[in-house]
Amino acid sequence: MGVLLRAGLEGLVRDYDEPTVWSEDTDASVLDGVPALPSSLEEALQALESDDVVRSWFDPQLLATHLSVKRSELAQLAGLDEAARIRKVADVY
């Protein structure tokens, strides 16, 4: 949640263009060039690692620890079927 707030503040500070407000009448072409959100945790971690602005918001050691923990979690879930993954995550959280 904190990163979302920080991203919003970054948009204000850097005076980014206001996003288009989406409605049923909005032409889908306004989304051309907008990157899709990551479709997996690994893609999200890669996006985080490659984003210089977002990385700069974190102490390097904190970021390295976060990435390491999340990749360790992924490794522990590798090879499990969906039901087993859900049980394992539910047990932890």
N, C-alpha and C positions, 0 to 999 in steps of 0.2 A: 504494500500500500504506500509505503514511504517513497518508493521509486516512482510510482505513478504521480504523486504530488510533486516530487522533484522534477519530473519531466514536464509537468504543466508549468512550473515556475521557470524552467529553462526556456520554454516557448515564449513566456512573457518577457523575460530578460533579453532574449535574442530577437524579440519582435518578429517572430514567425508569422506568416499569413494565417489568418483565422481559418479553421477548417470549414469546409462546406457542410452545412446542416443537411442531413439526409432526410428525405421524406419519400413518400410513394411516387411523387412527381419528379424526383431528381433523376437526371440522366446518368446512367451507370458510367458513362465516359469520364465523369469527374474523378473516378477511382483509377483511371489509367495511370500507371507509373507508381501507384501506392503499393509498397511491398506487402505481401501476405504475412500474417502473424506466423511464428514458428508452429509447426504441427507436432512437435515432440519436445521433450525436455532437452534432449541432446542438441536439437536445432536452436533452442532458446539459449543454451549455454554457449554455443558457437557464436550466436548473434551478440551476446553480451561480451564475449572476448574480443570481438571484432569492432565494437563500438567505442571509439576513443572517448567520446563525450561521457557516456554512461560509466565507463571504467574510471574516469577521473573523479567520479563522485564517491569512490570507495578507497579506503586505505588498501594498498596493494596486498598486504597480508590477509586482510579480511576477505578480499575478493578471491585470493588464491585458496583460502580455507573453504569458502562457500562453493567454489567450483569443484574442489576435491571431494567435499561431502556429497554434493549432488551426483558426481560421477561414481562415487562409491555406492550410493543408493541404486543407481542404474545398473551397476555391475551385479549387485545382489538380486536384482529383479530379472536379470538376463536369463532367458531360457524357460522362465515360468509361464504357464498359461495365464489367461486373464483372471480367472477365479483365484488362482494362487497369488498373483500379484496384488489383487484387491485385498485378500486376507492379510498378506504380509504388510502392506501399507497401513491397513486398518489397525493391525497390532501395534505398529510403531506410533501412529498418530492418534 
